[in-house]
Amino acid sequence: MAEIPTVYPTLLYRDAKAAVRQLCSAFGFTEDVVYAGEDGTVLHAELSHGNGTVMLGSKGSGGVFDTAMASAGPAAVYVVVADADEHFRRAREAGAEILMEPTDQEYGSRDYMARDAEGNVWSFGTYAPGQGG
């Protein structure tokens, strides 16, 4: 049985429904759960990739987390993938904004970088922290 992750990046989006669609279609996430409010806002969503999960929701909900994030900048998230080149091709074909094409890094990883529709930076690569690259 795989160990349950203990770190979950959490992002807020102006259009969380569109973010769920993009993260799944361009970056290969799987929609695990989406809880919507009566007004259609995303109160809470969980998307998985490998054994990791990212949580997200709609900006403007008025909750404590929403208020705390109101003046925060975009976030950056790193996701470990088995084949950065194949993952890159999928993201590019889905129209994701590519910031850096797949590049071999000095520390042994192969990474690429993309920006989602609301400005968050996503890096995808073969480096697994704590696993020696």
HUHUSUL-V442077 format. One record per pair of residues at least 24 apart in sequence whose C-alpha atoms are under 8 Angstrom apart, sorted by the first residue. I is the first residue (numbers start at 1). GAP is how many residues later the second one is. Records with the same first field share a line. If there is no record, write none. Layout:
I=GAP + GAP
This chain:
2=49
4=47
5=46 + 47 + 48
8=44 + 45 + 46 + 47
9=44 + 45 + 46 + 68
10=44 + 45 + 46
11=43 + 44 + 45 + 46 + 64
12=44 + 45 + 46 + 47 + 54 + 57
13=43 + 44 + 45 + 46 + 105
14=44 + 45 + 46 + 104
15=43 + 44
16=25 + 26 + 40 + 41 + 42 + 43
17=24 + 25
19=97 + 98
20=27
22=94 + 95
23=93
25=66 + 69
26=64 + 65 + 66 + 67 + 68 + 69 + 70
27=60 + 63 + 64
28=59
49=30
50=31
74=45 + 46 + 47
75=45 + 46
76=44 + 45 + 46 + 47
77=43 + 44 + 45 + 46
78=44 + 45 + 46 + 47
79=43 + 44 + 45 + 46
80=44 + 45 + 46 + 47 + 48
81=43 + 44 + 45
82=43 + 44
83=42 + 43
84=26 + 27 + 28 + 40 + 41 + 42
87=37
88=24
107=26
108=25
109=24
